[in-house]
Amino acid sequence: MTKKTIKVFIADDHGVVRSGLKMILESQDDIHVISEAENGMDAIKLILDLKPDVALLDISMPKINGLDVAKKVLKQLDNIKIILLSMYSDEAYVLSAIKSGVHGYLLKQSDTNTLIDAVRDVHAGKTFFSPSIADIVLKAARDKLNGGNQNESKLESLSPREKQVLIHLANGNSSKNISEQLFISERTVNKHRQNIMDKLEIHDAVNLTRYALEKGLVKKGVKEPNNKDFHFIIESQVYIKSDAVGRKFTNMNGADAFEKYLGYTQDDIKQIFDLNIKYKSISKHPYLKILGKDEKNSILKSEQAMIQLYDQLSDMTIENSNLTKNKIFIHKNGHKVETITHDNFNWANYKTIQKIRFLDPDDPEHSNQTK
């Protein structure tokens, strides 16, 4: 018997992410991506018109966020299944998603098989949550969710961006630092800060921090890394063509860290990060040799996605793509070295900044870092 094709809709404000998800899903015979959107407003209209079986929604989208899109769509369509996509595994985000009635919550760091399994499971009437957030889901079930107290309702009133700012505030970051980390203006940060205080009815930094700790938004003694916490920063210019994506490194700071943590000599580093050479394809760049297998595959998929989107890139409205996650680098002697890596890509001028913090296995912070 021929399997029924699962009709999937994708909404994410990053075109490369949408393209990558589409390529993964459409590699399966039983899954077909019928349409996509870059903001919540368009997503609602298209979902109601097309009535997909499964909708993958980024939790943080412009105009209308993924949670609100899910709530509006679920009120009007009985048979649709919704999976929220997020970079965040914090309890507040997960519980808000569960209470909205969605059928799955998938972390963007998930591998290919997990994404495919999630789509098939929710289509079959099951729920799917990334394995790493299983404890939060079980806690929600024990607490019976519907009996939530007033403080939980206040937390749910915060938008995803406000929760993100609250986490930074609780970690002791200034408005200036938050604006640099999130690539928004200080004025916008201060507006979010005021909204947070008004909604939570908490008007001082000490009690905001205490509240964030109680709700599991931050862990005691664990601080999100600032720019100064990164060991190595590399800037590069990307050249997007119809058949390849080229790259040229333009600036580098912290070369000593590569020698300390990865064993490469200064001569090795000059060859890997040669500031004078423009490579026509990132797949040919020596930088790939020091990356883990998953990291290499991710870069190669990104190149293919950008090539496919070549004719549409000039019309893109987003300014920056940001991603912070754990990445694996390969030591000169062959063993794996874990890092926290923050990537920022500016779509206006095709410039990228990568900030790397090497994690020492003997450092007690190593086991506490979040992706």
N, C-alpha and C positions, 0 to 999 in steps of 0.2 A: 504494500500500500504506500502510495506517495505521501510524504509528510506535508502537512499544511504549511504554507508559507506564513511566517510571522511578519506582519507589517509593523515596522518600527519608525518612530519619529524622533529626531535628535534636536535638542535646543541647547546651544552653548554660544557664548559671545566670542569665542576664539575659533576662527575659521579652520585653523590647522587641527585643533582638537576635534571638531566635527568631522573633518575629512578623515582623520585617523580612526575614529570610532566607526565611521561608515565602511572603511576598507576592511577593518577587522570583522564586522558583522556580515558584510556581504561576501566574505570568503566562505560563508556557510550556505549550503544549498537551501536550508529551510528558513532563512532570514533575509528580508528585503527592506532597505531603508527607503521609505516613500517620500520623505521630505525633511527639511531642516529649517531652523530659525536661529537668529543671532540675538534676539531679545525676547523678554517674556510676553510683550504685547502681541508680537507676530506669532509667537508660539500658541497662544490661546486661540487666535483666529484660525490658524492652520489645523490645529488639532481638532477643533470643533467641526471644521469643514471636511477633513480627510478621515477622521475617526480611525486612527491607527490602533493596532492591538496593544502595542507597548510604546510608551513615551519615555525617553531618557532626557531628564531635565537637569541642567546645571543649577545648583542651589543659589549661586550668585550671578544673576544676569541683570543687565540694565533695564530700566523702565518698570518691569515687574519681576521680582525674584522667583526662583523655582518653586519655593514653598507656596507662594500665593497663586502661581499658575496652577499647581497641583490642586489646591483647594477649589479654585473656580472651575476647573475642568471636571473634577470628580462630582461636583454638584449637578453637572449637565449630561455626563456620559456614564452609563452604568457599567459597561463592559471593559472600559479601558484599564490597563495596568500601568502604573507609573513607578519609575525608578529615579531617585534623586542622585545626582553625581556631585561629589564634594571632595575638597582637599582636607576637610576637617573631620576628625574623629571625636571631637569633644562631646561630652554628654548632652550639653544643651542643644546642639545641632541635631543629634540623633533623636532625642526625645521629641523635639519639635516636628521632625519628619514623621515619626511614628504617629503622633497625635493628628497630623494632617490627613492621615488615611492612606498614605502611599504604600506601595507593595514591596519596595526595596530601597536600600540605601547603599550606594557603592562608592568606595573611595577611588579617587582618580589614579591612585598609585597601583590599583589592581592590575593583575596580569590579564593577558588575552583570554585565557580559558575561563577565568572568573567572570569577565564581562559576558561572554557567550552563555555561560551557565545561568547568570542572573536573568538574562532576557528569556531564556527557555523556561526557567522555573516560574517566574511571575506569570508568563503566558499560560502555564499549565495550572495556574490557580494557587501556587505556593507563594510564600514571601521569601525574600532574599536580602540578607545583610552581610556586608563584608565580614569575614571571620574575625578580624581584629576588634570589631565592636560588639561581639557576641555578649560579653559581660553586661554591657549597657542595655542591650535588648532584653536580657533576662531580668535585669533589675527593674526595667520598665514594666515587665509582665508581673513581677512580684508586687510592685506598687499599685498595680491595676490602673495606672494612668488616669482614669477618669476621676480619681479621688485627689487629684493634684491640689496643692495649697495655693494661696494667693501669691506667694513669692514666685512659684513656677509660672503662673500666668503673667507676671510682670516680666520674667525672663523671656517668655515666648513673644512678648510685644516688641522685643528688639529685633531689628532687621539683621541679616547676616553680616553686613558691613559694620553695624553698631556693635555686634558681638565681637567682631575682629578687633575693633578699636578698644573695646573693654579689656580684651586679653592683653593688648599692648600696654594699656594704662596700668593694669594690675601688675605687669612686669616692671613697672617703674619707668617706662619710656616717656620722653617728653613729646609735646605736640610736634616739634620740629623733626625728631627722630621718627615718629610714627608716619609723618608725611613722606619722609624719605623711603621708609620701608614699604609703604603701601602705594607710593607714587600718586598721592593726592596732595592738595594744598593744605597748609596749616589752618587756614580759615575753615576748610571742610572738616578737618580733624576736630577743631574746637566746636563746630556745630554738632558733630556726632557726640562729642563729650557732653554737651548740654542736653541733647536729646536723651542720652543714656541716664543722666542724673535725674531728669524729669520723669522718665518712665519708671525707674527703679525707686524713685523718691529717696535717693541717697546723694548727698551733696558735698562729700569730701572724699579725697583720694584713699585715705586709710580704710574707710568702710566699703568703698568700691572694691578694693583689693581683697578684703575679707569676704565679701559677697562672691567674688569670682572664685576664690579658693573653696568656699562652701559648695558651690555649684559644679566644681570640677572643671572649670574653664582653664585654670592654670594649676600647676603643681607646686607645692611649697618648695622653695629652694631651687626651682628650675626657671631659668630666664631665657626668653627667646634671644637668639644671637643678634647683636647689632653689627654694623659694618666693621667695627674694630675687632669683633670676635672672629672674623674670617681670616684664615692664614694666607690665602692666595686669591688675587683678583685679576681677571684677564678680560680685556675688552677687544672686540673684533667687529669688522665690517662684513656684512653678508651680501652676496651678490646673487639675486634670484633671476634665473633665466628660464626659458621654456623647456630646456632639456637638462638642467643641472642647477645646483645651488652651491656657489663658491664661497670661500671664506678667507679673510686675511686678518691676522691678529694685529692690533694697532697699539696696544699698551699692556704692560704686565707689572704687577707688584707682588712681592712675596716669593720670589724664586727659591730662596733658602728653604722654604717650607717643603717644596717638592723634593729637595735633597734630603731633608730631615725625615719626612714621613714616607717617601716613595723610593728613596735610594738613588735617584737620578743625579748625575753630576751636572755641573754648570754647562758643560759642553752638550750633554744630552738635552738639557732644557732649551738651549739655544736652537737646537735642531727641531725639537717638538713645537716650540713656540717662536719660530722665526718670524720676526716682525717685518721682514723685507719680501716675503714670498706670498703671492696671492694664488691660492689653490682653486682651480676651476670647479672642483667638486669636493664637498666635504667628505665624501666616501674615500677620497684619496689622501686625506689629511693625516699626517703622522700622529696627531692628537688621539685618533681612534685607537691606536695601539695600546694606550695606557688605560683604556676604559674597560669595565666589565662587559660581559656579553649582552646583558639586557640594555645597558646604556648605549652600546654600539647600535643595536637593533633599533632603539628608540630614535637615534639621530638619523639613521638611514630611512626610517619610515617618515620622519619629519621632512627629509629632503624630497621624497616622493610625493608627499602631501602638498608641499609648496609648489612643486612642478605642476601638479594637477590643478592647483589654484592660480596658476600664473596669470591667466586672463582676468581674474577677479580681484587680484591683490590691490590694484589701484583704486578700487571702490570701497575697500575696507574702511570702517569708521572707527575701529578700536585703535588706541594709541600704544598700549603696552600689553604684553603678555608676561605674567609673572608666575613662577613655580618654584616652591621650596620643597625639597624632598631628600631622602637618603640616596646617595649614589655610590657605586663601587668603582674604585680605581685599582689598577694592578701595579703592585710594587715591582721594582726592577728584578727582584729574585722570584717573582711569580705569584706571591700570595696576595690576597685581596685586602684592600684598605677601605673602610667605610668612611663616608663623609656626609656632612650636611651641605648641600649645594643649592644656592639661590640663583635662578636664571631669570634675567629680564631681557625681553626683546622689544625694541622700539619699532613699530610698524611704519612710522613716518619716515625714518631714515635708514631702516634695516641695520641698526646697530645693536649689538648684544653685549651684556655685561654678565659675567659668571663669577660668583663669589663662592669660595670653597673653604669649608672648615673641616680639617681632618680630625677624626675621632680616634683617640688613643684607647685601645681595649682595656688598659689598666686605669684609665681615668674614670672615677665613679660617676661622672656626668654621662658617660657613654651609654649606659643602660637607661638613662632618663630622657634622652633626647626624643622628641617627637618628630614625625615626618612632616 
